[in-house]
């Protein structure tokens, strides 16, 4: 498979970072819109895949990225954004670019 990224695989992340693991207080569970009661995993199954529900309910700090997603991520990962040095060396600033885009739209 052709790779479009300019960096090697060592730069690809191997796990998702779960912010909930580091929060002092956990966010409240999602509520059912009709009953206003907390939703359980069985309530979410018609809407989301089981793996997604497990990931959202997990309190692990790092959740491994499945292999099939790693393959797709490696193949279609965009190249890194240009560094901010480019904007500091050029006569255009981020605000000037923003203003020019506002004028067009």
C-alpha positions as a Python dict, from the first residue, in 0.01 Angstrom:
ca = {
    (1, 'X'): (0, 0, 0),
    (2, 'X'): (137, 341, -91),
    (3, 'X'): (204, 569, 202),
    (4, 'X'): (133, 940, 173),
    (5, 'X'): (286, 1052, 502),
    (6, 'X'): (629, 1206, 497),
    (7, 'X'): (727, 1055, 834),
    (8, 'X'): (815, 699, 920),
    (9, 'X'): (598, 463, 1124),
    (10, 'X'): (787, 543, 1444),
    (11, 'X'): (596, 871, 1460),
    (12, 'X'): (255, 703, 1448),
    (13, 'X'): (80, 684, 1783),
    (14, 'X'): (15, 332, 1914),
    (15, 'X'): (-258, 424, 2163),
    (16, 'X'): (-533, 677, 2221),
    (17, 'X'): (-493, 898, 2528),
    (18, 'X'): (-796, 885, 2757),
    (19, 'X'): (-843, 1217, 2935),
    (20, 'X'): (-1095, 1071, 3181),
    (21, 'X'): (-813, 875, 3350),
    (22, 'X'): (-655, 1200, 3472),
    (23, 'X'): (-966, 1396, 3568),
    (24, 'X'): (-1014, 1451, 3944),
    (25, 'X'): (-1392, 1414, 3908),
    (26, 'X'): (-1551, 1197, 3642),
    (27, 'X'): (-1804, 1359, 3408),
    (28, 'X'): (-2166, 1255, 3460),
    (29, 'X'): (-2295, 973, 3238),
    (30, 'X'): (-2503, 1063, 2933),
    (31, 'X'): (-2875, 1088, 3005),
    (32, 'X'): (-3163, 931, 2817),
    (33, 'X'): (-3347, 1217, 2642),
    (34, 'X'): (-3691, 1086, 2737),
    (35, 'X'): (-3643, 961, 3092),
    (36, 'X'): (-3345, 1176, 3196),
    (37, 'X'): (-3195, 861, 3356),
    (38, 'X'): (-2828, 765, 3301),
    (39, 'X'): (-2773, 556, 2989),
    (40, 'X'): (-2615, 215, 3026),
    (41, 'X'): (-2397, 42, 2766),
    (42, 'X'): (-2695, -163, 2642),
    (43, 'X'): (-2883, 163, 2565),
    (44, 'X'): (-2599, 284, 2344),
    (45, 'X'): (-2559, -36, 2138),
    (46, 'X'): (-2817, 66, 1873),
    (47, 'X'): (-2622, 389, 1813),
    (48, 'X'): (-2253, 300, 1852),
    (49, 'X'): (-2026, -1, 1794),
    (50, 'X'): (-1941, -209, 2101),
    (51, 'X'): (-1570, -120, 2083),
    (52, 'X'): (-1650, 251, 2090),
    (53, 'X'): (-1871, 208, 2398),
    (54, 'X'): (-1598, 9, 2578),
    (55, 'X'): (-1346, 281, 2494),
    (56, 'X'): (-1573, 559, 2622),
    (57, 'X'): (-1645, 373, 2947),
    (58, 'X'): (-1279, 285, 3011),
    (59, 'X'): (-1069, 459, 3273),
    (60, 'X'): (-737, 333, 3132),
    (61, 'X'): (-496, 616, 3049),
    (62, 'X'): (-386, 470, 2714),
    (63, 'X'): (-614, 261, 2492),
    (64, 'X'): (-435, 63, 2217),
    (65, 'X'): (-533, 153, 1862),
    (66, 'X'): (-663, -159, 1677),
    (67, 'X'): (-440, -290, 1397),
    (68, 'X'): (-691, -233, 1117),
    (69, 'X'): (-712, 135, 1213),
    (70, 'X'): (-333, 163, 1241),
    (71, 'X'): (-300, 39, 882),
    (72, 'X'): (-546, 299, 755),
    (73, 'X'): (-393, 573, 971),
    (74, 'X'): (-43, 496, 841),
    (75, 'X'): (-156, 497, 479),
    (76, 'X'): (-366, 813, 482),
    (77, 'X'): (-208, 1022, 755),
    (78, 'X'): (-164, 1381, 642),
    (79, 'X'): (180, 1536, 649),
    (80, 'X'): (265, 1749, 952),
    (81, 'X'): (160, 2112, 952),
    (82, 'X'): (431, 2365, 870),
    (83, 'X'): (616, 2500, 1167),
    (84, 'X'): (541, 2842, 1309),
    (85, 'X'): (888, 2955, 1200),
    (86, 'X'): (744, 2996, 850),
    (87, 'X'): (491, 3253, 968),
    (88, 'X'): (746, 3444, 1172),
    (89, 'X'): (982, 3470, 872),
    (90, 'X'): (715, 3576, 627),
    (91, 'X'): (540, 3908, 602),
    (92, 'X'): (204, 3737, 660),
    (93, 'X'): (86, 3674, 1012),
    (94, 'X'): (-191, 3439, 1118),
    (95, 'X'): (-421, 3736, 1170),
    (96, 'X'): (-351, 3871, 823),
    (97, 'X'): (-428, 3533, 670),
    (98, 'X'): (-752, 3519, 868),
    (99, 'X'): (-850, 3867, 751),
    (100, 'X'): (-782, 3781, 388),
    (101, 'X'): (-1002, 3470, 415),
    (102, 'X'): (-1285, 3669, 574),
    (103, 'X'): (-1277, 3915, 285),
    (104, 'X'): (-1322, 3635, 32),
    (105, 'X'): (-1613, 3459, 198),
}
